[in-house]
Each structure stands twice: as structure tokens, then as C-alpha cells.
Amino acid sequence: MGEWSKKVGEVGESIASVFLETVGWGAAQHGVALSCLRSEAHNKSADGRGTHGIDYLLARRSPLVDGVGQNLVISVKFSSEPYPRNPNAKFKEHFSDLAHTLECFKHSDARNRLLQTVRGVTRTQDVGILLWINNDRQGSDDIISHASKAILPDTLSYEAIYVVDNRRAQFVFNSVHYARKVGNGRDVAFFYPDTGKNVNPMTKETHGTFLPVEHINSSVLVFRLADKSSSERTLLLSTIEPFSEVGLKRLMGLGQSISQDWCSRVILAFPDFDKLHHGNMVQSAKGCFSNATFANGTEIHCYEDDFRITNT
């Protein structure tokens, strides 16, 4: 049993490492231990160690808010089994463990050392990411929606925790790899929108290979594809939501707002777009936009691989 647990742990680490590389977090420290400051409250007094283990730890200046640094405290929970039928108890356990780690991290030497590595910030956030994934390739449950009903202890102290399940991780992975496929040698980067809080021209970033933590479980990912030998730019938006005419209109509106004439091509990618069944809905949606040049030039794609798929 011990060997199997070890193997499961190694597979989980490998999957997590690939995922972090995919979102530009590959420089994270791995396997950081810190002392627990509240061993009884955090249920650490009985384990004989009195420590918290951080699977991955990364510090970065936020590209969305001027002057804000972010310490990303990443907890990986990987299993060979599917999610439990009723996930609330296990979710509460994983979430509470990460919240306790964040509480002790705030007063740790590890945090103090990280503060020295990020320049040009006036405030630092400690952000938790719970990467709760498993080896079930058949299930497609939205575990986040189910687990959101869990009642968490009101004694937990944390700034922010983001949860990534199989569905969200697969969406991010598929989107990034499809952007690279469409890019075909172009520079592929995440697009950083104007938030009203990233206005400093000295530090402003419009794109990069680092996915902002605020977007890690977003239903829409935005990419900038840049040709290396010309000024050609492509805007690609991918969504986790299945295709619908209403969803297409919403995504087209977002694309039109973001593009602002800086790109020559706009692509909207869905997980299940089918030209045969959805073609008329595409034409109907495009007819609702007064900017015919933008609407008619917008391409609708499917980012899931299937030999029958043709994009428009």
C-alpha cells in the first residue's frame, strides 16, 4: 500500500508540474516546509512534526493591479480515484488545510525571504490555490459547483483561495495547447485586460506567459498571438461553456471590446462547436452586431480535437 501511495504521489506531482509550466508558474519552489504556529487549532499537534507542507510556492508582481505582489501558495491534492459522490467533507478538509497553511505562512521565514524577490510593490497578498485533481478521465463533474455548497468553518483566516478541479485544469490545458496550435510558431501569450487598476505606464504589462491567478478558474481565457516577422496580431478567446447563440453573442461582445482594432484576426473557441449544427446560429449572432467588418471577420473554432471538426 505504501508503494502505491508513493506512486500516486509521484504521478500527482508530475501532473501538477506540467500544469504549472502550462500557466507560466514553472519557477515555483517545490516542497517548502514551515512551522505551524497553532498546532492544536490546525490539528498538527498529534502528527509529531508540527509543520505545514507547501507543495509549490511562487512570488510574482500582479499584472492586473499596480504595486501589488502576490505569493502563490499551491496545494496539490491528487488521487487515483474519482471525486467522492458527496465531495463536501473532503473539500472542507482540503480547503481548511490550505487556509491553515496560509495563516502560518503569513508569519513565516519563507514569506520573509519571498518578499525580497519581488521589486516595485507596496502591498503583498498571500493567495492559496487548491489544485484538486484525480486520475478519473471519464468523469466530467463540475466539482467546484458541488463543493461550493460546503459549509466552511468561520474561524478560517485567509485572503483568497482559488480552486481548480479536473474540469478547469483540462480547460486551461486544452486552451493553451490550442492557442499554440493556432499560433503555429507565433508568440503565444495570455492577454492582460485593462482593469482600471493597472494604469502605471512604467510597470504596465499587456500580455505575458504568466497566467494571473485571478484567471486560473475563469470560464474564459484570452490570448494574444503575435507574428514574429510582421505586425500581425490575433486575439483568441476560449470558453469552458458549451456552444450556444447567447454565449456566442456574449463572447463576441467581449472580443469586440478587447480587440479595439489592435488585432487583425479574432478567434472564438468553444469545446463543442460544430459547423453543421451551429452554422445558422453563428450567422444569426453575427447579424446582431452593427460592426459588420468585425462580426463577419470573427472565426468560430472548436478547441477539442476530432477529425470531423471544421471551423468557420
C-alpha positions, 0 to 999 in steps of 0.5 A, spaced: 500 500 500 505 504 501 508 503 494 502 505 491 501 511 495 508 513 493 506 512 486 500 516 486 504 521 489 509 521 484 504 521 478 500 527 482 506 531 482 508 530 475 501 532 473 501 538 477 508 540 474 506 540 467 500 544 469 504 549 472 509 550 466 502 550 462 500 557 466 507 560 466 508 558 474 514 553 472 519 557 477 515 555 483 519 552 489 517 545 490 516 542 497 517 548 502 516 546 509 514 551 515 512 551 522 505 551 524 504 556 529 497 553 532 498 546 532 492 544 536 487 549 532 490 546 525 490 539 528 498 538 527 499 537 534 498 529 534 502 528 527 509 529 531 512 534 526 508 540 527 509 543 520 505 545 514 507 542 507 507 547 501 507 543 495 509 549 490 510 556 492 511 562 487 512 570 488 510 574 482 508 582 481 500 582 479 499 584 472 492 586 473 493 591 479 499 596 480 504 595 486 501 589 488 505 582 489 502 576 490 505 569 493 502 563 490 501 558 495 499 551 491 496 545 494 496 539 490 491 534 492 491 528 487 488 521 487 487 515 483 480 515 484 474 519 482 471 525 486 467 522 492 459 522 490 458 527 496 465 531 495 463 536 501 467 533 507 473 532 503 473 539 500 472 542 507 478 538 509 482 540 503 480 547 503 481 548 511 488 545 510 490 550 505 487 556 509 491 553 515 497 553 511 496 560 509 495 563 516 502 560 518 505 562 512 503 569 513 508 569 519 513 565 516 521 565 514 519 563 507 514 569 506 520 573 509 525 571 504 519 571 498 518 578 499 525 580 497 524 577 490 519 581 488 521 589 486 516 595 485 510 593 490 507 596 496 502 591 498 503 583 498 497 578 498 498 571 500 493 567 495 492 559 496 490 555 490 487 548 491 489 544 485 484 538 486 485 533 481 484 525 480 486 520 475 478 519 473 478 521 465 471 519 464 468 523 469 466 530 467 463 533 474 463 540 475 466 539 482 467 546 484 459 547 483 458 541 488 463 543 493 461 550 493 455 548 497 460 546 503 459 549 509 466 552 511 468 553 518 468 561 520 474 561 524 478 560 517 483 566 516 485 567 509 485 572 503 483 568 497 483 561 495 482 559 488 480 552 486 481 548 480 478 541 479 479 536 473 474 540 469 478 547 469 485 544 469 483 540 462 480 547 460 486 551 461 490 545 458 486 544 452 486 552 451 493 553 451 495 547 447 490 550 442 492 557 442 499 554 440 496 550 435 493 556 432 499 560 433 503 555 429 510 558 431 507 565 433 508 568 440 503 565 444 501 569 450 495 570 455 492 577 454 492 582 460 485 586 460 485 593 462 482 593 469 482 600 471 487 598 476 493 597 472 494 604 469 502 605 471 505 606 464 512 604 467 510 597 470 504 596 465 504 589 462 499 587 456 500 580 455 505 575 458 506 567 459 504 568 466 497 566 467 494 571 473 491 567 478 485 571 478 484 567 471 486 560 473 478 558 474 475 563 469 470 560 464 474 564 459 481 565 457 484 570 452 490 570 448 494 574 444 498 571 438 503 575 435 507 574 428 514 574 429 516 577 422 510 582 421 505 586 425 500 581 425 496 580 431 490 575 433 486 575 439 483 568 441 478 567 446 476 560 449 470 558 453 469 552 458 461 553 456 458 549 451 456 552 444 450 556 444 447 563 440 447 567 447 454 565 449 456 566 442 453 573 442 456 574 449 463 572 447 463 576 441 461 582 445 467 581 449 472 580 443 469 586 440 471 590 446 478 587 447 480 587 440 479 595 439 482 594 432 489 592 435 488 585 432 487 583 425 484 576 426 479 574 432 478 567 434 472 564 438 473 557 441 468 553 444 469 545 446 463 543 442 462 547 436 460 544 430 459 547 423 453 543 421 449 544 427 451 551 429 452 554 422 445 558 422 446 560 429 453 563 428 450 567 422 444 569 426 449 572 432 453 575 427 447 579 424 446 582 431 452 586 431 452 593 427 460 592 426 459 588 420 467 588 418 468 585 425 462 580 426 463 577 419 471 577 420 470 573 427 472 565 426 468 560 430 473 554 432 472 548 436 478 547 441 477 539 442 480 535 437 476 530 432 477 529 425 470 531 423 471 538 426 471 544 421 471 551 423 468 557 420 
